[in-house]
Amino acid sequence: MKYVFLVSLVALMLGSCTQENENASGLPVFGVKLPITKEVNGKTVVDSLEHTIPPFSFVDQDSAIVTEKTVEGKVYLADFFFTSCFTICPKVKKNMKKAYKAFKGRSDFAILSHSIDTRHDTVGRLAWYANKFDISSDTWHLLTGDKEAIYKIAYDYYVTALESADAPGGFDHSGAVVLVDKKRRIRGMYDGTDPERMKQLVKDTQLLLDTE
Amino acid sequence: MAFSCGNSREKTYNEGAMLYEKHCENCHMSDGTGLEALYPPLAGADMLQSVGVGAACIIKNGLQGKIMVNGVEFETGMAPVVGLSSVEITNILNYIHNAWGNRREFIKLNEVEASLKACE
């Protein structure tokens, strides 16, 4: 028993050495670590790879190309919506606006809202929406682009987004808002329709910005 | 008599609240404040006050084009709310006209039916 304790203590210390300050906020890191083999000083070693959001390229309401470089060194929120959605989207947007107001002055914060109705949500339509919703692309990017790429990245954010003839408006999607850290790791998932969860999102975002 | 009258007002308001949650709240919000310049407020809304019982037609037929509410222009439009009976529309009207600080004389079914006939 003593040895088991010692071994785990050593493992814990080693772990903390290799991942120094990577989880200072105490927020969980979402996703399964994948084992990878790599060469270190000529030797093949097994390491693990955390789930991160892969590189992407979409276009926002100001026709600007938005990629992983846009959110480099930033804590950001991601969600999936469409402008003609009259089910859960308006509520999610109303709650997200509170987070926007809390952090919009910061250069290390951003929001990426991906349209899943890329056919109707053109850049012009997104610009109209952004204007009516009174948000700035300095912080909040409404994204459109290649449909398959958007549906694929939803999968990487662990968010449901499907085209469905049965769903109201033609799309089935979750109202989840995803909190992503500066290393593009998922650190929280929040129900955008729940004001209490969205208050927690603001707190967790603040914590991430302060500690990591 | 007074009791049953008060009771029925309470009933139409409460049933209206449930229908509101199902059919209207996503865009107009539980507190009736709407969403910025995308979805208009109903709480303290001058347009709702001025259309009065006529809001029945908006619920039934939806709305297209630009409208002004409390000095803000809205052009998102509204889809018709299908499948509601005149009674249900009356209940929704009594709710939105009396919730969130709004005040109006309680609307009767025959008033709504007359209004709906005019916009068929």
Interface residues (C-beta under 8 A of the other chain):
Chain A: F86 T87 I88 C89 P90 K91 K93 K94 K97 Y129 N131 K132 F133 D134
Chain B: E25 N26 C27 M29 L35 E36 A37 L38 Y39 T76 A79
